[in-house]
């Protein structure tokens, strides 16, 4: 079963550059131009890094796939036509841990069932278990809603009982409508 991996690739690029500059292009005044310049080869080394996500069955496959993107000794041509050589290529591979859900657990167990001696029977058992769990979750939600409604009724009954007890004891009920005092 494929998993996702974060990949961070670090590398160095190097090239040799032999400038070919015709200074006659900048010479506009005077005569008898003679160019005695010599531009030797220049070595350039730069470092870089990029990151991406890929899917693979395991970390070794993730490394192999990352290495297909860029590997030691590979060459790349830049926009100016200069060829660069990759070196010091390192791939940091980190598996992305996905939160476990019923759907994901079902997928994992069905993939495992494919490798069983009787995959159809295992898949049937998995389906039964997950259907039962889903049904129980639904019943639990319904029961929780009923309990919340009953608790609200109990609160109302307590308030009504307190008011009735107050009236029976000759006290005015605790009600904002019964407050006739000034400012109340």
C-alpha atoms as a printed R data frame, in Angstrom:
    type eleno elety resid chain resno       x       y       z
1   ATOM     1    CA   UNK     A     1   0.000   0.000   0.000
2   ATOM     2    CA   UNK     A     2   1.436   3.337  -1.042
3   ATOM     3    CA   UNK     A     3   2.277   5.884   1.631
4   ATOM     4    CA   UNK     A     4   3.217   9.532   1.275
5   ATOM     5    CA   UNK     A     5   6.725  10.790   2.027
6   ATOM     6    CA   UNK     A     6   8.198  14.261   2.390
7   ATOM     7    CA   UNK     A     7  11.490  14.461   0.522
8   ATOM     8    CA   UNK     A     8  14.063  17.201   0.967
9   ATOM     9    CA   UNK     A     9  16.942  17.026  -1.504
10  ATOM    10    CA   UNK     A    10  20.141  18.962  -0.951
11  ATOM    11    CA   UNK     A    11  22.854  19.147  -3.589
12  ATOM    12    CA   UNK     A    12  25.786  21.021  -5.063
13  ATOM    13    CA   UNK     A    13  26.073  22.113  -8.678
14  ATOM    14    CA   UNK     A    14  29.386  22.769 -10.351
15  ATOM    15    CA   UNK     A    15  30.498  23.843 -13.783
16  ATOM    16    CA   UNK     A    16  33.504  25.142 -15.672
17  ATOM    17    CA   UNK     A    17  32.863  28.287 -17.639
18  ATOM    18    CA   UNK     A    18  35.076  29.531 -20.458
19  ATOM    19    CA   UNK     A    19  33.940  33.069 -21.285
20  ATOM    20    CA   UNK     A    20  33.985  33.976 -24.933
21  ATOM    21    CA   UNK     A    21  33.627  37.742 -25.012
22  ATOM    22    CA   UNK     A    22  34.119  39.814 -28.137
23  ATOM    23    CA   UNK     A    23  35.025  43.268 -26.820
24  ATOM    24    CA   UNK     A    24  34.514  44.846 -30.236
25  ATOM    25    CA   UNK     A    25  30.831  45.044 -29.255
26  ATOM    26    CA   UNK     A    26  31.639  47.678 -26.609
27  ATOM    27    CA   UNK     A    27  34.228  49.546 -28.710
28  ATOM    28    CA   UNK     A    28  32.530  52.458 -30.428
29  ATOM    29    CA   UNK     A    29  35.075  55.294 -30.518
30  ATOM    30    CA   UNK     A    30  38.584  55.210 -31.966
31  ATOM    31    CA   UNK     A    31  40.313  53.086 -34.522
32  ATOM    32    CA   UNK     A    32  42.752  50.215 -34.847
33  ATOM    33    CA   UNK     A    33  41.089  48.195 -32.080
34  ATOM    34    CA   UNK     A    34  43.192  45.316 -30.791
35  ATOM    35    CA   UNK     A    35  41.843  42.967 -28.110
36  ATOM    36    CA   UNK     A    36  44.633  41.371 -26.022
37  ATOM    37    CA   UNK     A    37  42.307  40.107 -23.267
38  ATOM    38    CA   UNK     A    38  42.479  36.543 -22.083
39  ATOM    39    CA   UNK     A    39  39.604  35.115 -20.115
40  ATOM    40    CA   UNK     A    40  40.541  31.837 -18.461
41  ATOM    41    CA   UNK     A    41  38.236  29.098 -17.318
42  ATOM    42    CA   UNK     A    42  36.256  29.773 -14.168
43  ATOM    43    CA   UNK     A    43  34.980  27.083 -11.790
44  ATOM    44    CA   UNK     A    44  31.611  27.723 -10.246
45  ATOM    45    CA   UNK     A    45  30.125  25.794  -7.318
46  ATOM    46    CA   UNK     A    46  26.708  26.481  -5.803
47  ATOM    47    CA   UNK     A    47  24.463  24.671  -3.327
48  ATOM    48    CA   UNK     A    48  20.732  24.132  -3.541
49  ATOM    49    CA   UNK     A    49  17.753  22.429  -1.969
50  ATOM    50    CA   UNK     A    50  14.239  21.501  -2.996
51  ATOM    51    CA   UNK     A    51  11.387  19.622  -1.358
52  ATOM    52    CA   UNK     A    52   8.453  17.593  -2.620
53  ATOM    53    CA   UNK     A    53   5.986  14.855  -1.652
54  ATOM    54    CA   UNK     A    54   5.833  11.448  -3.314
55  ATOM    55    CA   UNK     A    55   3.998   8.162  -2.888
56  ATOM    56    CA   UNK     A    56   5.869   4.911  -2.396
57  ATOM    57    CA   UNK     A    57   5.345   1.503  -0.803
58  ATOM    58    CA   UNK     A    58   8.252   1.990   1.609
59  ATOM    59    CA   UNK     A    59  11.177   4.265   2.419
60  ATOM    60    CA   UNK     A    60  13.594   2.443   0.081
61  ATOM    61    CA   UNK     A    61  11.243   2.922  -2.857
62  ATOM    62    CA   UNK     A    62  10.779   6.582  -1.861
63  ATOM    63    CA   UNK     A    63  14.579   7.020  -1.944
64  ATOM    64    CA   UNK     A    64  14.788   5.340  -5.374
65  ATOM    65    CA   UNK     A    65  12.033   7.571  -6.756
66  ATOM    66    CA   UNK     A    66  13.714  10.678  -5.314
67  ATOM    67    CA   UNK     A    67  16.983   9.553  -6.884
68  ATOM    68    CA   UNK     A    68  15.240   9.368 -10.268
69  ATOM    69    CA   UNK     A    69  14.599  13.108  -9.966
70  ATOM    70    CA   UNK     A    70  18.228  13.957  -9.303
71  ATOM    71    CA   UNK     A    71  21.220  11.768  -8.496
72  ATOM    72    CA   UNK     A    72  24.960  12.038  -8.048
73  ATOM    73    CA   UNK     A    73  26.685  12.853 -11.356
74  ATOM    74    CA   UNK     A    74  23.512  13.892 -13.186
75  ATOM    75    CA   UNK     A    75  23.741  16.900 -15.473
76  ATOM    76    CA   UNK     A    76  21.357  19.791 -16.001
77  ATOM    77    CA   UNK     A    77  21.480  22.617 -18.514
78  ATOM    78    CA   UNK     A    78  20.489  26.092 -17.356
79  ATOM    79    CA   UNK     A    79  18.587  28.700 -19.362
80  ATOM    80    CA   UNK     A    80  21.847  30.067 -20.793
81  ATOM    81    CA   UNK     A    81  22.933  26.694 -22.108
82  ATOM    82    CA   UNK     A    82  25.570  26.107 -19.409
83  ATOM    83    CA   UNK     A    83  25.789  22.477 -18.250
84  ATOM    84    CA   UNK     A    84  25.990  21.878 -14.495
85  ATOM    85    CA   UNK     A    85  26.984  18.667 -12.698
86  ATOM    86    CA   UNK     A    86  25.153  17.466  -9.560
87  ATOM    87    CA   UNK     A    87  27.258  16.345  -6.605
88  ATOM    88    CA   UNK     A    88  26.803  15.816  -2.852
89  ATOM    89    CA   UNK     A    89  23.193  14.793  -3.534
90  ATOM    90    CA   UNK     A    90  21.342  13.785  -0.368
91  ATOM    91    CA   UNK     A    91  17.676  12.881  -0.007
92  ATOM    92    CA   UNK     A    92  16.080  13.235   3.429
93  ATOM    93    CA   UNK     A    93  13.029  10.944   3.406
94  ATOM    94    CA   UNK     A    94  10.307  11.317   6.059
95  ATOM    95    CA   UNK     A    95   7.074   9.342   6.075
96  ATOM    96    CA   UNK     A    96   3.955  11.474   6.434
97  ATOM    97    CA   UNK     A    97   1.859  10.024   9.224
98  ATOM    98    CA   UNK     A    98  -1.802  10.275   8.388
99  ATOM    99    CA   UNK     A    99  -4.343  10.248  11.212
100 ATOM   100    CA   UNK     A   100  -6.109   6.921  11.591
101 ATOM   101    CA   UNK     A   101  -9.749   6.970  10.552
102 ATOM   102    CA   UNK     A   102 -12.257   4.180  10.046
103 ATOM   103    CA   UNK     A   103 -11.995   4.641   6.287
104 ATOM   104    CA   UNK     A   104  -8.198   4.452   6.388
105 ATOM   105    CA   UNK     A   105  -8.266   1.425   8.720
106 ATOM   106    CA   UNK     A   106 -10.699  -0.253   6.342
107 ATOM   107    CA   UNK     A   107  -8.369   0.439   3.399
108 ATOM   108    CA   UNK     A   108  -5.338  -0.930   5.278
109 ATOM   109    CA   UNK     A   109  -7.137  -4.080   6.397
110 ATOM   110    CA   UNK     A   110  -8.551  -4.718   2.907
111 ATOM   111    CA   UNK     A   111  -5.049  -4.400   1.465
112 ATOM   112    CA   UNK     A   112  -3.893  -6.913   4.075
113 ATOM   113    CA   UNK     A   113  -6.795  -9.194   3.175
114 ATOM   114    CA   UNK     A   114  -5.625  -9.279  -0.440
115 ATOM   115    CA   UNK     A   115  -2.569 -11.211   0.791
116 ATOM   116    CA   UNK     A   116  -4.625 -13.703   2.857
117 ATOM   117    CA   UNK     A   117  -5.334 -17.313   1.899
118 ATOM   118    CA   UNK     A   118  -9.040 -16.527   1.452
119 ATOM   119    CA   UNK     A   119  -9.200 -12.777   0.728
120 ATOM   120    CA   UNK     A   120 -12.944 -12.762   0.003
121 ATOM   121    CA   UNK     A   121 -13.803 -14.211   3.413
122 ATOM   122    CA   UNK     A   122 -11.448 -11.766   5.152
123 ATOM   123    CA   UNK     A   123 -12.940  -8.840   3.232
124 ATOM   124    CA   UNK     A   124 -16.423 -10.035   4.199
125 ATOM   125    CA   UNK     A   125 -15.372 -10.074   7.864
126 ATOM   126    CA   UNK     A   126 -13.839  -6.612   7.567
127 ATOM   127    CA   UNK     A   127 -16.984  -5.242   5.934
128 ATOM   128    CA   UNK     A   128 -19.117  -6.779   8.692
129 ATOM   129    CA   UNK     A   129 -16.963  -5.276  11.459
130 ATOM   130    CA   UNK     A   130 -16.922  -1.803   9.888
131 ATOM   131    CA   UNK     A   131 -20.649  -1.854   9.128
132 ATOM   132    CA   UNK     A   132 -21.285  -2.788  12.763
133 ATOM   133    CA   UNK     A   133 -18.995  -0.022  14.021
134 ATOM   134    CA   UNK     A   134 -20.688   2.522  11.751
135 ATOM   135    CA   UNK     A   135 -24.113   1.411  12.994
136 ATOM   136    CA   UNK     A   136 -22.976   1.641  16.623
137 ATOM   137    CA   UNK     A   137 -21.554   5.120  16.057
138 ATOM   138    CA   UNK     A   138 -24.884   6.233  14.613
139 ATOM   139    CA   UNK     A   139 -26.809   4.755  17.561
140 ATOM   140    CA   UNK     A   140 -24.379   6.382  19.985
141 ATOM   141    CA   UNK     A   141 -24.975   9.807  18.387
142 ATOM   142    CA   UNK     A   142 -28.757   9.316  18.583
143 ATOM   143    CA   UNK     A   143 -28.548   8.180  22.230
144 ATOM   144    CA   UNK     A   144 -26.331  11.133  23.101
145 ATOM   145    CA   UNK     A   145 -28.871  13.521  21.588
146 ATOM   146    CA   UNK     A   146 -31.684  11.850  23.576
147 ATOM   147    CA   UNK     A   147 -29.651  12.109  26.802
148 ATOM   148    CA   UNK     A   148 -29.034  15.811  26.124
149 ATOM   149    CA   UNK     A   149 -32.791  16.337  25.611
150 ATOM   150    CA   UNK     A   150 -33.609  14.435  28.833
151 ATOM   151    CA   UNK     A   151 -31.066  16.505  30.779
152 ATOM   152    CA   UNK     A   152 -32.731  19.682  29.489
153 ATOM   153    CA   UNK     A   153 -36.135  18.335  30.630
154 ATOM   154    CA   UNK     A   154 -34.700  17.512  34.077
155 ATOM   155    CA   UNK     A   155 -33.346  21.069  34.407
156 ATOM   156    CA   UNK     A   156 -36.769  22.461  33.479
157 ATOM   157    CA   UNK     A   157 -38.488  20.110  35.951
158 ATOM   158    CA   UNK     A   158 -36.093  21.170  38.743
159 ATOM   159    CA   UNK     A   159 -36.816  24.829  38.016
160 ATOM   160    CA   UNK     A   160 -40.578  24.139  38.037
161 ATOM   161    CA   UNK     A   161 -40.255  22.177  41.295
162 ATOM   162    CA   UNK     A   162 -38.276  24.997  42.897
163 ATOM   163    CA   UNK     A   163 -40.936  27.504  41.836
164 ATOM   164    CA   UNK     A   164 -43.764  25.277  43.121
165 ATOM   165    CA   UNK     A   165 -41.973  24.749  46.430
166 ATOM   166    CA   UNK     A   166 -41.507  28.500  46.794
167 ATOM   167    CA   UNK     A   167 -45.220  29.105  46.189
168 ATOM   168    CA   UNK     A   168 -46.149  26.346  48.665
169 ATOM   169    CA   UNK     A   169 -43.883  27.921  51.265
170 ATOM   170    CA   UNK     A   170 -45.584  31.266  50.724
171 ATOM   171    CA   UNK     A   171 -42.699  32.824  48.853
172 ATOM   172    CA   UNK     A   172 -43.014  34.607  45.566
173 ATOM   173    CA   UNK     A   173 -41.671  32.567  42.658
174 ATOM   174    CA   UNK     A   174 -38.240  33.551  41.416
175 ATOM   175    CA   UNK     A   175 -39.321  35.068  38.129
176 ATOM   176    CA   UNK     A   176 -38.234  38.267  36.398
177 ATOM   177    CA   UNK     A   177 -41.916  39.006  35.676
178 ATOM   178    CA   UNK     A   178 -42.824  38.850  39.376
179 ATOM   179    CA   UNK     A   179 -40.290  41.549  40.271
180 ATOM   180    CA   UNK     A   180 -42.372  44.744  40.703
181 ATOM   181    CA   UNK     A   181 -39.791  46.799  42.544
182 ATOM   182    CA   UNK     A   182 -38.577  50.062  41.070
183 ATOM   183    CA   UNK     A   183 -35.633  49.536  38.727
184 ATOM   184    CA   UNK     A   184 -36.277  45.804  38.606
